[in-house]
Amino acid sequence: MRRRPVHKCQECGDPREIVSHGLCAKCLMSMRREADRRGEPVFDPCQYAYLQELNSYLNRLVRASSALEDAPVPDIFVTPADLLYVRRVLREAVEKVQAVKATTEQSGVEADVEPGSQEDPVNALTTRSG
Ligand SMILES: [Zn+2]
């Protein structure tokens, strides 16, 4: 299970689990409802945060995998069979994350979240409300 840090929410100031962009789930959801009332395109901030999290897992797994492929490790430290096994585990993990990501994206979020994306829909939302 994912654990979220408990901090002061930037909106309501209560110590809560911070879902995304320094905001608690309650405040993110109320922002979302406000955007909905104003007829603005609605995104799901929780889902957006989750996609970013998935991307971060993907990045790390892919980095680990390619790091192993970059240069050979002598047999006395890791047998070729073990190396193959580790790479298979990493590849399977990547596939699992990609599958979860695909279903998360299909479940209706419009956010186009790519690694390194500078998109910040929560900020876009709050600046528009002023
Ligand atoms: Zn809050």
Residues whose N, C-alpha, C, O or C-beta is under 5 A from the ligand:
A	BS01	ZN	C9 E11 C12 G13 C24 C27
